[in-house]
């Protein structure tokens, strides 16, 4: 069974696009080389030990967050085998074994092997201890990556779990947005680290307590003659691996889909009918449907939670830096900006439910759908933006930023809602069907281009407000501040209306194309390989976002033709 799983994995890899895998292989190779350089080229033992503690901790963290960043559900998914007459524990074991047979797993084991190079300077016994510890630590990192991803998938079934996943994604997005600060500190710290190593203190204590450091500590104890202490650390690492193995097998067991029972108060008939806060119109119905989806769909809820925590983390980081402290007042603007990133694939997240839009299309339905989605995003995210803005303005003490923040928030929110709905319309990227979603990244397909389109469109759309802020910041008079706020509000309204209008014009008559992209991965219109007609910039973006699916279909057809040719040659 294990060999079959490995063979199936390689067969699926041969019939899929390499995508970012090739770039990941290069980056992984460079990181392995850096790890071994630290173990071989650093002459001082204490400094070498400090560097390895940091680097190995980095591999541990990378193993935890890497699969989440790279949508690492794996080539083989447990639900593929849910209905097969196979023992589930056997399937889980095969899935886990197939994870170990990969380039990434090889890189992890090679990186852990750097401990052997460090330990070999102390003799044969420390080297053997380091080798055993490296194998155990490498296996632990690989299993931990499966456990973390599986736990996040399981956590998507509860509100608390969604918040936990949102915290993790928020930290990762904050690291991306403020990466220049991290890189600056890192560059300054590397030279000091290579000269002095890590001083005694809480940082060194935490690093030594991490399981990634136990092979190195065991090898050092063996070199010092404390073989019992070395074996104790190896035993603890083996016990941790056993726990991770049990957890990974439990999370990889295939389970048939279950229907979750909705909890909470029954839906208000008055609200649904428009007799409550929402108007009894098509737009009101869409707003109600979208608000409920943002609340109840775990993957939509994760997007809003990620935006909230991204703003909180970035605001906290800015508060910790004296010269950047006033920037923390703009933490709510970050939440508004991430709104656009979270909504850049709304139609793709709906899945084949878009068919309802197709069959119900009339003269005003497309406009109502687009405007309803925009209003819903504003109603869902506005409380989160305010909840982050107010405390961080108070904590930063930069009261002079209040009019600037009051101008930036409506401008960014309006531009983000318009950019999000336009991008989701022209670049539908189907993810895993809603009935089969498990992992936190399953709701979206390949949205790399979508993110950049939203960032560019939002940045261009808020240009008038940026000009007003640059002009008004040195002139903190009441009249100037009021004028800046008015410009921000008008800018937001104008950007939301204009980008939404473009989306309405694009979708009119194209809803069947949106559904065909989700259901069949192609467009049944004139154009090369079903990628759509050449109708300008928007169609170019649509074709570009679809190019991956088109190329994958071509490769599958080529592989099918080769197999048929080989079969015909064998018969002949």
Secondary structure by P-SEA (a helix, b strand, c coil): caaaaaaaaaaaaaaccccaaaaaaaaaaaaaaaaaaaacccccaaaaaaaaaaaaaaaaaaaacccccccccccccccccccccccaaaaaaaaaaaaaccaaaaaaaaaaaaaaaaaccccaaaaaaaaaaaaaaaaaaaaaaaaaaaaaaaacccaaaaaaaaaaaaaaaaaaaaaaaaaaaaaaaaaaaacccccccaaaaaaaacccaaaaaaaaaaaacaaaaaaaaaaaaaaaaaaaaaaaaaaaccccbbbbbbbccccccccccccccccccaaaaaaaaaaaaacccaaaaaaaaaaaaaaaaaaaaaaacccccccccaaaaaaaaacccccccccccccccaaaaaaaccccaaaaaaaaaaaaaaaacaaaaaaaaaaaaaaaccccaaaaaaaaaaaaaaaaaaaaaaaaaabbbbccccccccccccccccaaaaaaaaaaaaaaaaaaaaaaaaaccccccaaaaaaaaaaaaaaaaaaaaaaaaaaaaaacccaaaaaaaaacccccccccccccccccaaaaaaaaaaaaaaaaaaaaaaaaaaaaaaaaaaac
